Amino acid sequence: MEERRRMATPAAAGRDEQQWKKKKKKTKTAGGRWPQIKSKRDLQINRLKGSSIFTSFIEAAESVGFVHQGSLGPAKGEAYRDNERISVNDPVLAECIWESGLKKVFDDIKVQEKVAVGLNPNIRFYRYKVGQRFGRHIDESVDLGEGCKTQYTY
C-alpha cells in the first residue's frame, strides 16, 4: 500500500538531515530564500481576517490562554524563540480546516513527488508581542501512524 504523507508548505526539512542539507544547497535561491512553489499571495488567506471564523478562533485561543515559549538559543543549537503559543491536538479541527478550502490551495503542488493530504492534528496558535520573534528553524517530521507522516509546516 502506498505510503501517505501529510504536508502543507515547504518550510521544513526532508526525511534525513544530511540529505536535506545537500538539497538545501541546491534548491536555495539567492538571498537565502526557499524556492517559490506558489506566490505568497496565493498562500495567504486574507479574506478570513475580520470574519466570524477568524474572531471565533482568536476568542477560543485567548480563553484557553497562551503560554510563553522560549529557547536556549543558537549557542545551544536551538533557534531563538520568544513568543506565546497554544497547542491543541484536535483531528476534527484539522480536518475541518483542511476541507474548508485549504485543500484547494495545495491541489496543484507536488514536492518530491508528494502531495498534501491533510494537516497535522496538533494545531498551534502563536501570538507575538512587539519585539518578540521566532528565529529561522527546521520543524521535524512527526509520525502520525497509519503510514502518515508530517513533511512540511504551514
N, CA, C and O of each residue as an XYZ file, in Angstrom:
616
protein
N       0.842     -1.172      0.000
C       0.000      0.000      0.000
C       0.892      1.242      0.000
O       1.905      1.293      0.697
N       0.506      2.222     -0.779
C       1.291      3.439     -0.912
C       1.293      4.234      0.392
O       0.254      4.399      1.031
N       2.459      4.718      0.774
C       2.569      5.499      1.996
C       2.002      6.895      1.756
O       2.352      7.547      0.772
N       1.134      7.352      2.644
C       0.579      8.699      2.557
C       1.408      9.608      3.440
O       1.827      9.217      4.530
N       1.640     10.799      2.974
C       2.378     11.779      3.758
C       1.527     13.028      3.901
O       0.883     13.469      2.949
N       1.532     13.589      5.096
C       0.835     14.848      5.334
C       1.864     15.959      5.204
O       2.963     15.876      5.753
N       1.494     16.993      4.474
C       2.386     18.132      4.348
C       1.568     19.386      4.120
O       0.380     19.308      3.807
N       2.190     20.531      4.273
C       1.490     21.765      3.986
C       2.338     22.644      3.083
O       1.980     22.803      1.916
N       3.421     23.215      3.539
C       4.266     24.035      2.684
C       5.714     23.654      2.896
O       6.072     23.100      3.936
N       6.550     23.950      1.912
C       7.958     23.604      2.072
C       8.684     24.571      2.983
O       9.441     25.423      2.520
N       8.456     24.439      4.275
C       9.150     25.281      5.244
C       9.946     24.434      6.224
O      10.479     24.963      7.200
N      10.037     23.133      5.985
C      10.720     22.259      6.937
C      11.604     21.254      6.207
O      11.577     21.173      4.979
N      12.379     20.498      6.958
C      13.365     19.570      6.400
C      12.737     18.336      5.803
O      11.577     18.023      6.068
N      13.510     17.633      4.993
C      13.090     16.357      4.427
C      13.313     15.241      5.418
O      13.398     15.486      6.621
N      13.408     14.030      4.937
C      13.496     12.866      5.823
C      14.749     12.852      6.672
O      14.678     12.635      7.882
N      15.843     13.070      6.081
C      17.118     12.876      6.763
C      17.924     14.167      6.687
O      18.034     14.770      5.619
N      18.485     14.590      7.810
C      19.114     15.905      7.889
C      20.246     16.096      6.893
O      20.339     17.159      6.278
N      21.120     15.091      6.711
C      22.219     15.244      5.764
C      21.702     15.384      4.344
O      22.175     16.229      3.583
N      20.730     14.554      3.988
C      20.144     14.624      2.654
C      19.509     15.997      2.458
O      19.631     16.601      1.392
N      18.833     16.483      3.494
C      18.184     17.784      3.409
C      19.208     18.893      3.209
O      18.986     19.803      2.410
N      20.337     18.828      3.933
C      21.355     19.864      3.801
C      21.911     19.913      2.384
O      22.165     20.994      1.852
N      22.103     18.729      1.761
C      22.583     18.692      0.383
C      21.571     19.346     -0.547
O      21.934     20.160     -1.396
N      20.312     18.993     -0.384
C      19.270     19.551     -1.243
C      19.096     21.040     -0.988
O      18.805     21.803     -1.908
N      19.274     21.447      0.252
C      19.119     22.846      0.628
C      20.093     23.700     -0.179
O      19.730     24.763     -0.685
N      21.336     23.224     -0.294
C      22.338     23.969     -1.041
C      21.951     24.071     -2.511
O      22.201     25.092     -3.151
N      21.344     23.019     -3.047
C      20.971     23.007     -4.453
C      19.717     23.827     -4.740
O      19.617     24.454     -5.795
N      18.753     23.829     -3.805
C      17.463     24.451     -4.098
C      17.300     25.850     -3.536
O      16.345     26.544     -3.886
N      18.190     26.272     -2.690
C      18.087     27.610     -2.129
C      18.348     28.634     -3.222
O      19.247     28.453     -4.043
N      17.577     29.696     -3.236
C      17.794     30.745     -4.217
C      18.632     31.844     -3.588
O      18.899     31.822     -2.387
N      19.040     32.796     -4.394
C      19.863     33.896     -3.897
C      19.170     34.596     -2.739
O      17.947     34.743     -2.736
N      19.939     35.021     -1.773
C      19.381     35.724     -0.628
C      18.915     34.794      0.473
O      18.341     35.256      1.459
N      19.148     33.480      0.335
C      18.781     32.549      1.382
C      17.298     32.240      1.461
O      16.824     31.797      2.508
N      16.559     32.458      0.398
C      15.121     32.195      0.410
C      14.829     30.825     -0.176
O      15.584     30.308     -1.000
N      13.705     30.239      0.273
C      13.282     28.950     -0.262
C      12.745     29.146     -1.671
O      12.243     30.222     -1.997
N      12.845     28.125     -2.507
C      12.282     28.262     -3.856
C      10.774     28.477     -3.761
O      10.103     27.882     -2.917
N      10.262     29.321     -4.623
C       8.838     29.639     -4.585
C       8.048     28.556     -5.312
O       8.292     28.290     -6.490
N       7.108     27.935     -4.616
C       6.266     26.925     -5.248
C       4.912     27.504     -5.626
O       4.202     26.960     -6.471
N       4.574     28.588     -5.002
C       3.325     29.288     -5.274
C       3.512     30.694     -4.724
O       4.195     30.879     -3.717
N       2.917     31.676     -5.367
C       3.117     33.045     -4.888
C       2.575     33.200     -3.474
O       1.601     32.553     -3.088
N       3.223     34.067     -2.715
C       2.804     34.304     -1.336
C       1.331     34.715     -1.295
O       0.587     34.327     -0.395
N       0.932     35.503     -2.284
C      -0.462     35.949     -2.361
C      -1.419     34.758     -2.384
O      -2.491     34.810     -1.781
N      -1.034     33.683     -3.080
C      -1.894     32.505     -3.188
C      -1.869     31.635     -1.937
O      -2.747     30.790     -1.762
N      -0.889     31.821     -1.070
C      -0.804     31.033      0.159
C      -1.402     31.758      1.360
O      -1.655     31.140      2.394
N      -1.626     33.044      1.231
C      -2.238     33.802      2.320
C      -3.754     33.745      2.182
O      -4.292     33.783      1.076
N      -4.424     33.656      3.302
C      -5.881     33.590      3.288
C      -6.392     34.829      4.016
O      -6.879     34.751      5.145
N      -6.272     35.964      3.350
C      -6.605     37.244      3.970
C      -8.101     37.464      4.154
O      -8.506     38.239      5.021
N      -8.918     36.802      3.362
C     -10.360     37.054      3.456
C     -10.943     36.604      4.801
O     -12.052     37.003      5.157
N     -10.205     35.780      5.546
C     -10.685     35.344      6.860
C     -10.550     36.442      7.908
O     -11.303     36.483      8.880
N      -9.586     37.324      7.700
C      -9.334     38.374      8.687
C     -10.601     39.208      8.877
O     -11.168     39.726      7.915
N     -11.030     39.327     10.121
C     -12.232     40.093     10.424
C     -13.524     39.293     10.313
O     -14.589     39.782     10.689
N     -13.441     38.057      9.796
C     -14.641     37.225      9.664
C     -15.024     36.630     11.016
O     -14.240     36.669     11.964
N     -16.221     36.085     11.097
C     -16.673     35.475     12.358
C     -15.818     34.255     12.709
O     -15.584     33.982     13.886
N     -15.354     33.524     11.700
C     -14.488     32.359     11.955
C     -13.180     32.830     12.589
O     -12.722     32.272     13.586
N     -12.593     33.855     12.000
C     -11.337     34.422     12.495
C     -11.503     34.883     13.941
O     -10.687     34.559     14.804
N     -12.562     35.637     14.193
C     -12.838     36.147     15.535
C     -13.057     35.006     16.522
O     -12.594     35.071     17.661
N     -13.759     33.963     16.091
C     -14.007     32.803     16.964
C     -12.709     32.103     17.347
O     -12.536     31.704     18.498
N     -11.793     31.952     16.385
C     -10.500     31.330     16.681
C      -9.738     32.157     17.714
O      -9.180     31.606     18.663
N      -9.714     33.457     17.535
C      -8.996     34.326     18.474
C      -9.618     34.236     19.865
O      -8.904     34.102     20.859
N     -10.941     34.311     19.935
C     -11.620     34.236     21.236
C     -11.370     32.891     21.920
O     -11.115     32.840     23.123
N     -11.442     31.802     21.149
C     -11.207     30.468     21.720
C      -9.774     30.350     22.224
O      -9.538     29.837     23.318
N      -8.815     30.824     21.426
C      -7.405     30.750     21.821
C      -7.156     31.562     23.086
O      -6.480     31.099     24.004
N      -7.696     32.761     23.131
C      -7.476     33.605     24.306
C      -8.158     33.049     25.551
O      -7.680     33.267     26.664
N      -9.270     32.335     25.377
C      -9.944     31.746     26.545
C      -9.144     30.573     27.117
O      -9.189     30.315     28.320
N      -8.410     29.864     26.249
C      -7.555     28.761     26.708
C      -6.338     29.333     27.419
O      -5.922     28.827     28.461
N      -5.777     30.382     26.852
C      -4.610     31.025     27.446
C      -3.315     30.626     26.766
O      -3.009     29.441     26.631
N      -2.571     31.607     26.345
C      -1.284     31.379     25.701
C      -0.210     31.137     26.753
O      -0.281     31.665     27.862
N       0.783     30.335     26.395
C       1.909     30.033     27.282
C       3.184     30.533     26.609
O       3.403     30.288     25.423
N       4.018     31.232     27.368
C       5.268     31.744     26.808
C       6.168     30.588     26.384
O       6.287     29.587     27.090
N       6.797     30.740     25.224
C       7.752     29.764     24.708
C       9.086     30.471     24.517
O       9.168     31.484     23.822
N      10.112     29.941     25.125
C      11.450     30.481     24.963
C      12.384     29.369     24.531
O      11.970     28.214     24.425
N      13.620     29.697     24.285
C      14.590     28.672     23.893
C      15.941     28.999     24.504
O      16.154     30.076     25.061
N      16.844     28.042     24.383
C      18.217     28.252     24.848
C      19.005     29.077     23.841
O      20.048     29.640     24.173
N      18.503     29.148     22.605
C      19.124     29.972     21.579
C      20.150     29.244     20.744
O      20.489     28.093     21.018
N      20.652     29.932     19.706
C      21.596     29.334     18.760
C      22.860     28.778     19.400
O      23.417     27.798     18.905
N      23.320     29.379     20.484
C      24.534     28.887     21.145
C      24.344     27.461     21.657
O      25.317     26.723     21.810
N      23.111     27.076     21.918
C      22.802     25.723     22.404
C      22.151     24.868     21.316
O      21.578     23.818     21.607
N      22.239     25.316     20.072
C      21.706     24.525     18.961
C      20.214     24.686     18.722
O      19.615     23.888     18.001
N      19.612     25.694     19.308
C      18.179     25.933     19.110
C      17.966     27.299     18.467
O      18.756     28.221     18.666
N      16.897     27.415     17.700
C      16.542     28.708     17.125
C      16.134     29.651     18.248
O      15.570     29.224     19.256
N      16.419     30.923     18.068
C      15.952     31.910     19.041
C      14.430     31.880     19.041
O      13.803     31.890     17.982
N      13.846     31.844     20.215
C      12.392     31.777     20.309
C      11.908     32.606     21.488
O      12.337     32.418     22.626
N      11.014     33.518     21.185
C      10.366     34.327     22.211
C       8.977     34.664     21.680
O       8.796     35.652     20.968
N       8.006     33.838     22.031
C       6.627     34.054     21.608
C       5.697     33.351     22.586
O       6.140     32.770     23.577
N       4.423     33.411     22.297
C       3.435     32.719     23.115
C       2.707     31.730     22.226
O       2.508     31.980     21.037
N       2.304     30.592     22.812
C       1.731     29.521     21.994
C       0.639     28.779     22.744
O       0.635     28.685     23.972
N      -0.287     28.256     21.949
C      -1.264     27.273     22.415
C      -1.132     26.101     21.459
O      -1.068     26.292     20.245
N      -1.093     24.908     21.991
C      -1.025     23.699     21.177
C      -2.240     22.840     21.515
O      -2.452     22.480     22.673
N      -3.038     22.515     20.492
C      -4.260     21.739     20.682
C      -4.219     20.535     19.754
O      -4.051     20.692     18.545
N      -4.371     19.343     20.303
C      -4.411     18.142     19.470
C      -5.876     17.847     19.150
O      -6.615     17.347     19.998
N      -6.291     18.164     17.913
C      -7.697     18.048     17.537
C      -7.819     17.610     16.079
O      -7.842     18.448     15.178
N      -7.899     16.284     15.843
C      -8.009     15.783     14.471
C      -9.245     16.309     13.736
O      -9.195     16.534     12.527
N     -10.339     16.503     14.450
C     -11.565     17.001     13.808
C     -11.364     18.440     13.331
O     -11.760     18.785     12.217
N     -10.756     19.274     14.161
C     -10.473     20.654     13.767
C      -9.528     20.680     12.568
O      -9.742     21.443     11.625
N      -8.486     19.851     12.601
C      -7.534     19.795     11.487
C      -8.250     19.427     10.192
O      -8.007     20.042      9.153
N      -9.114     18.445     10.245
C      -9.858     18.018      9.053
C     -10.805     19.117      8.575
O     -10.921     19.351      7.372
N     -11.478     19.790      9.499
C     -12.395     20.881      9.128
C     -11.648     22.021      8.435
O     -12.113     22.549      7.425
N     -10.490     22.397      8.980
C      -9.691     23.466      8.369
C      -9.248     23.042      6.970
O      -9.335     23.820      6.020
N      -8.776     21.809      6.855
C      -8.305     21.297      5.571
C      -9.430     21.294      4.534
O      -9.249     21.769      3.413
N     -10.574     20.765      4.909
C     -11.695     20.632      3.972
C     -12.394     21.959      3.682
O     -13.104     22.075      2.684
N     -12.203     22.957      4.539
C     -12.900     24.233      4.356
C     -12.379     25.044      3.175
O     -12.947     26.085      2.844
N     -11.326     24.589      2.548
C     -10.798     25.296      1.387
C      -9.290     25.278      1.304
O      -8.730     25.544      0.241
N      -8.616     24.970      2.397
C      -7.157     24.932      2.383
C      -6.656     23.861      1.417
O      -5.638     24.040      0.749
N      -7.372     22.762      1.353
C      -7.018     21.661      0.452
C      -6.869     22.161     -0.993
O      -5.967     21.731     -1.711
N      -7.751     23.064     -1.410
C      -7.713     23.590     -2.783
C      -6.445     24.390     -3.057
O      -5.956     24.418     -4.186
N      -5.912     25.042     -2.020
C      -4.693     25.831     -2.179
C      -3.534     24.935     -2.608
O      -2.637     25.372     -3.329
N      -3.558     23.671     -2.158
C      -2.441     22.758     -2.405
C      -2.709     21.730     -3.497
O      -1.864     20.871     -3.748
N      -3.855     21.796     -4.145
C      -4.204     20.819     -5.184
C      -3.158     20.698     -6.283
O      -2.923     19.601     -6.788
N      -2.535     21.792     -6.659
C      -1.603     21.778     -7.786
C      -0.138     21.783     -7.359
O       0.740     22.086     -8.167
N       0.131     21.453     -6.109
C       1.512     21.463     -5.614
C       1.987     20.043     -5.354
O       1.321     19.261     -4.675
N       3.155     19.725     -5.908
C       3.814     18.446     -5.663
C       5.250     18.765     -5.271
O       5.932     19.516     -5.969
N       5.709     18.205     -4.168
C       7.089     18.405     -3.728
C       7.714     17.032     -3.560
O       7.229     16.215     -2.778
N       8.782     16.779     -4.289
C       9.450     15.474     -4.274
C       8.428     14.357     -4.500
O       8.440     13.338     -3.809
N       7.548     14.566     -5.476
C       6.512     13.595     -5.866
C       5.487     13.318     -4.769
O       4.783     12.310     -4.823
N       5.395     14.188     -3.790
C       4.408     14.028     -2.713
C       3.381     15.143     -2.819
O       3.687     16.256     -3.244
N       2.157     14.819     -2.424
C       1.092     15.815     -2.408
C       0.537     15.938     -0.993
O       0.607     15.001     -0.198
N      -0.003     17.088     -0.701
C      -0.603     17.316      0.615
C      -1.905     16.533      0.720
O      -2.708     16.518     -0.213
N      -2.109     15.882      1.865
C      -3.340     15.102      2.074
C      -4.084     15.537      3.334
O      -5.150     14.998      3.631
N      -3.549     16.491      4.070
C      -4.224     16.939      5.282
C      -3.279     17.701      6.183
O      -2.153     18.027      5.808
N      -3.760     17.975      7.372
C      -2.989     18.734      8.355
C      -2.656     17.883      9.570
O      -3.372     16.938      9.903
N      -1.574     18.230     10.216
C      -1.213     17.624     11.489
C      -2.312     17.987     12.493
O      -2.679     19.158     12.591
N      -2.842     17.022     13.232
C      -3.891     17.343     14.203
C      -3.394     18.179     15.385
O      -4.201     18.671     16.174
N      -2.074     18.344     15.514
C      -1.532     19.217     16.554
C      -1.552     20.645     16.001
O      -0.600     21.093     15.362
N      -2.647     21.341     16.260
C      -2.839     22.704     15.763
C      -2.210     23.669     16.764
O      -2.426     23.565     17.972
N      -1.426     24.609     16.235
C      -0.754     25.570     17.110
C      -1.173     26.987     16.754
O      -1.270     27.355     15.583
N      -1.413     27.752     17.774
C      -1.717     29.168     17.622
C      -0.574     29.930     18.268
O      -0.205     29.655     19.410
N      -0.011     30.890     17.539
C       1.096     31.685     18.060
C       0.660     33.134     18.222
O      -0.132     33.655     17.436
N       1.187     33.764     19.244
C       0.933     35.190     19.442
C       2.281     35.854     19.679
O       3.105     35.378     20.459
N       2.479     36.965     18.985
C       3.720     37.722     19.110
C       3.402     39.131     19.581
O       2.551     39.814     19.011
N       4.091     39.553     20.624
C       4.005     40.941     21.070
C       5.135     41.703     20.392
O       6.049     41.094     19.835
N       5.079     43.010     20.433
C       6.112     43.836     19.818
C       7.480     43.395     20.331
O       7.696     43.288     21.538
N       8.396     43.142     19.407
C       9.755     42.738     19.763
C       9.963     41.238     19.869
O      11.105     40.779     19.877
N       8.884     40.458     19.950
C       9.032     39.005     20.025
C       9.250     38.440     18.622
O       8.829     39.031     17.627
N       9.917     37.282     18.565
C      10.127     36.620     17.272
C      10.472     35.159     17.501
O      10.739     34.724     18.621
N      10.456     34.425     16.411
C      10.849     33.015     16.417
C      11.837     32.886     15.272
O      11.459     33.030     14.109
N      13.099     32.616     15.586
C      14.150     32.566     14.582
C      13.971     31.447     13.569
O      13.161     30.538     13.749
N      14.743     31.540     12.511
C      14.715     30.531     11.458
C      15.022     29.168     12.064
O      15.962     29.018     12.845
N      14.220     28.185     11.695
C      14.391     26.847     12.264
C      13.808     25.806     11.317
O      13.163     26.137     10.322
N      14.047     24.557     11.647
C      13.540     23.429     10.863
C      12.627     22.615     11.759
O      13.039     22.152     12.823
N      11.387     22.439     11.328
C      10.463     21.589     12.074
C      10.733     20.136     11.715
O      10.956     19.806     10.550
N      10.714     19.283     12.706
C      10.920     17.854     12.463
C       9.625     17.217     11.991
O       8.536     17.688     12.318
N       9.748     16.144     11.220
C       8.578     15.381     10.808
C       8.002     14.663     12.017
O       8.724     14.307     12.949
N       6.694     14.457     11.987
C       6.006     13.768     13.076
C       5.307     12.547     12.502
O       4.546     12.660     11.541
N       5.562     11.373     13.089
C       4.886     10.146     12.667
C       3.487     10.153     13.266
O       3.327     10.117     14.486
N       2.476     10.201     12.405
C       1.086     10.248     12.861
C       0.440      8.872     12.888
O      -0.734      8.742     13.235
N       1.206      7.836     12.523
C       0.653      6.480     12.487
C      -0.090      6.220     11.189
O      -0.328      7.138     10.404
N      -0.455      4.968     10.971
C      -1.201      4.548      9.781
C      -0.540      5.007      8.482
O      -1.229      5.338      7.517
N       0.790      5.026      8.455
C       1.522      5.396      7.244
C       1.552      6.882      6.956
O       2.017      7.288      5.891
N       1.070      7.705      7.876
C       1.059      9.154      7.679
C       2.174      9.804      8.491
O       2.422      9.449      9.643
N       2.833     10.762      7.856
C       3.939     11.463      8.485
C       3.894     12.913      8.023
O       3.697     13.180      6.837
N       4.075     13.848      8.947
C       4.111     15.241      8.517
C       5.396     15.468      7.743
O       6.423     14.852      8.028
N       5.334     16.341      6.778
C       6.501     16.609      5.960
C       6.854     18.096      5.976
O       8.033     18.451      5.990
N       5.861     18.950      5.973
C       6.073     20.392      5.919
C       5.140     21.092      6.891
O       4.164     20.509      7.361
N       5.447     22.337      7.187
C       4.658     23.116      8.132
C       4.005     24.277      7.408
O       4.639     24.957      6.601
N       2.729     24.497      7.703
C       2.008     25.626      7.113
C       1.517     26.505      8.220
O       0.878     27.525      7.961
